[in-house]
């Protein structure tokens, strides 16, 4: 499955548009990760625990998007957009990643 954030694939012709797809992944961040991320925020630096969770959620949502596209007979997804949100309590105890794009069929090479 070819994935692209652009509306077209250079050198490829889109022969069929299957429609817009969206997939979400919501993961809970446990209390220990929240605690250590808070400490990291105070002293500066990157929060590896949150980065890992965001990557995991993005991968899950992307896999779901590709599965939906395959069910429609598409061989590519164009115009991909990835959005990140925190939901839940004031501290944002849940991480949500939403991936959307247009499922298409590219002309065979």
C-alpha positions as CSV (number, residue, x, y, z in Angstrom):
1,X,0.0,0.0,0.0
2,X,1.5,3.3,-1.1
3,X,0.9,6.2,1.4
4,X,1.3,9.9,0.7
5,X,0.5,13.2,2.3
6,X,0.3,14.7,-1.2
7,X,-2.9,14.7,-3.2
8,X,-1.2,12.8,-6.1
9,X,1.7,10.4,-6.6
10,X,4.3,11.7,-8.9
11,X,4.5,9.6,-12.1
12,X,1.4,7.6,-11.2
13,X,-2.1,8.2,-12.5
14,X,-5.1,7.8,-10.2
15,X,-7.8,5.7,-12.0
16,X,-10.4,5.5,-9.3
17,X,-11.2,7.4,-6.1
18,X,-12.8,5.1,-3.4
19,X,-13.5,7.9,-0.9
20,X,-12.3,9.5,2.3
21,X,-11.3,7.2,5.1
22,X,-10.5,7.9,8.8
23,X,-9.1,5.8,11.6
24,X,-8.5,6.6,15.2
25,X,-6.4,5.1,18.0
26,X,-6.9,6.1,21.6
27,X,-4.4,5.0,24.2
28,X,-4.3,5.6,27.9
29,X,-1.1,6.9,29.4
30,X,-0.6,5.3,32.8
31,X,0.0,7.2,36.0
32,X,3.8,6.4,36.1
33,X,4.4,7.7,32.6
34,X,2.4,10.9,33.5
35,X,4.5,11.3,36.7
36,X,7.8,10.9,34.9
37,X,6.7,13.0,32.0
38,X,5.8,15.8,34.5
39,X,9.3,15.6,36.0
40,X,10.8,15.7,32.5
41,X,8.7,18.8,31.8
42,X,10.2,20.5,34.9
43,X,13.8,19.7,34.1
44,X,13.5,19.9,30.3
45,X,14.2,17.4,27.7
46,X,12.1,14.9,25.7
47,X,9.5,12.5,27.1
48,X,10.5,9.2,25.6
49,X,7.5,7.5,27.2
50,X,5.0,9.8,25.5
51,X,6.9,9.7,22.2
52,X,6.7,5.9,22.2
53,X,2.9,6.0,23.0
54,X,2.3,8.5,20.2
55,X,4.2,6.4,17.7
56,X,2.3,3.3,18.8
57,X,-1.1,5.1,18.4
58,X,0.0,6.6,15.0
59,X,1.0,3.1,13.7
60,X,-2.2,1.6,14.9
61,X,-4.4,4.2,13.2
62,X,-2.4,4.0,10.0
63,X,-2.7,0.2,9.9
64,X,-6.5,0.5,10.4
65,X,-6.6,3.1,7.5
66,X,-4.7,0.7,5.2
67,X,-7.0,-2.2,6.2
68,X,-10.1,0.0,5.2
69,X,-8.5,0.9,1.9
70,X,-7.7,-2.7,1.1
71,X,-11.3,-3.7,1.7
72,X,-12.3,-1.1,-0.9
73,X,-9.8,-2.5,-3.4
74,X,-7.5,0.5,-3.2
75,X,-3.7,0.3,-3.7
76,X,-2.8,3.7,-2.3
77,X,-4.0,6.4,0.1
78,X,-3.3,10.0,-0.8
79,X,-3.8,13.3,1.1
80,X,-3.0,11.7,4.4
81,X,-3.4,14.0,7.5
82,X,-2.4,13.0,11.0
83,X,-3.9,14.8,14.0
84,X,-3.0,14.4,17.7
85,X,-5.2,15.2,20.6
86,X,-5.3,14.6,24.4
87,X,-8.7,13.8,25.8
88,X,-10.0,13.0,29.3
89,X,-9.0,14.8,32.4
90,X,-7.2,18.2,32.7
91,X,-3.9,16.3,32.5
92,X,-4.9,14.7,29.2
93,X,-4.7,11.1,30.4
94,X,-5.7,9.7,27.0
95,X,-3.8,10.1,23.8
96,X,-5.8,10.1,20.5
97,X,-4.4,10.0,17.0
98,X,-6.6,10.4,14.0
99,X,-5.4,9.5,10.5
100,X,-7.4,10.4,7.4
101,X,-6.9,10.2,3.7
102,X,-8.4,9.3,0.4
103,X,-8.3,5.7,-0.8
104,X,-7.4,5.5,-4.5
105,X,-6.4,2.9,-7.2
106,X,-3.3,3.8,-9.1
107,X,-2.9,2.7,-12.7
108,X,-0.8,-0.4,-12.9
109,X,2.9,0.3,-13.8
